[in-house]
């Protein structure tokens, strides 16, 4: 990041990222992708759970960040992701006055923007980690209240538990819809790719601890911050752990080595290892653009429909 550039502001790496995301050549903003991930439209992805795609598609966000509405009569919103007026209006329209709180998985500039505006308009609090980030972040963002680890929040789709999962970012929280065994993973997990773990806020040891922690939770499916719903969650968790440990053994001291690594337990498939320098935004590198159907290839144990892989900001 250039000296004096505000995180996410003019002249910052994220500013360049935003310009790239809106390029006419953006492979993640094609008609096929938009048909599956429409902007300003609520799409049901699981009983009691709807997704609205934020208008920020690009190499680091895939089709756009997923905003989730959990519940229909008592709604929690997860990751507003954008302060675009049409996006916020779509959230309010879909929730029909039933929003009780706005939740944030972490304060990166593709997840936290719009949270304060939506909360203000709806007269509800913003809830999140409360841990301040030192690197790339949404400037000026802070939750109204910090959630305790394991804290349960009510929705008419069932209780939603906040699980502190530092690693990708120091303030990262996943949210578990307990009775549905559905994890809202933010940028903790992606389909068919790994996420950036970069200083000053990323920590590989913490990331591995958080992954192992999730293995002890009743998680069977994952709603990631970018792309499609993922099934076979426990197999995915073990695969990511194995991959990260293998990458560490090949590149000692470097969790940010770019490449593809085969390892035991991958079913012969290579996970993509993500890397960025601390000053450069990016969650998953080397992403393949979707094919003409807007979908990606998948490996064994993945969601049979495939997934649009993406990352979040480092």
Phi, psi and omega in degrees: 000134181292151182301132176084355180281127179288138178305122180084355184264185179303135180086352180275163176301326181292329177297318177294321177300317181297321179296320178294323183295335182260008180295146179295341181267007182299114182288351179262010180228049179264165177303322180295317178294316181294332177296322180274327181239069183288145174284152172056029181224130178276125180242126179285125180249347179196154179307123180081004183231126177239152180239135171238124183279127179286148183279059178225049183291150179172182183296334181259352181234001181062225181294347187132154179294142178276122167263128182249140171248116183255117184098167179235328179255340179220089196260131168253131178260130180248120175062085175299324168074337184204146175263015176302125184303321180293324179293313180294323178296322179295322178296313181296320179296316181293324182281339175051046175080009186258008181291130179252339178194156174248123182254150178232133177283322176193167192266021177292157188288002173249014180228318187270336181303143180089345183297313182293320181296315180295316180298319179297315181296328184262353180067038182233165180275158168263128181242141180189208187280312185091349176283126182281136177270148180262338184257223180299130184199168173280111186301130176082358182280138170203141179288159174289330179213139177275132179279138174283148177298126181088357181299138183254135179241137184278141168217162177282356173269358182120167181291142179246122182259137176271124180240113180290123185226068179296156180153287173299319174215152184294337184259012190291136175231133167262157180236127184252117172279094197304307186291336180266353181056037184246124182256123171273106197264356182055233177255021180284325181220142176229158177273128173071013177201159174261169183253161179291134170236097188227141176294160008273350186258345178270147182212116185293320179298316178296322180298313179296320177298319179294321177298315180294325177300318180293335176295339179269358181258157179282071182252120179242341180212155188232130171257098185282168178288345180214130176096194188274165174300139181247137176251171181066048188298319183293323176295321178297315180302314181294321180297317179294319177300311180300318181295315180296319179294321178295319179297323178295320182291329179282322181237077183306134177078000182234105176271001188243021180286129181280138175156188177236132187235123171277145181205159178302137178096356181269358182066026180081359182265144180265126170277146178274126179269131185264148179207144168209155171289156183304332185266002186244129179289151176156142181248315181224125184256167179068026182291138173274131175299153177299155173284188185295345177274350183087007183245166180246161173287153179229165178252180181299141178085359180266172176305126185300340179277352184088185181204145171272106184283144177199171177234180175244176183290142182286000000 
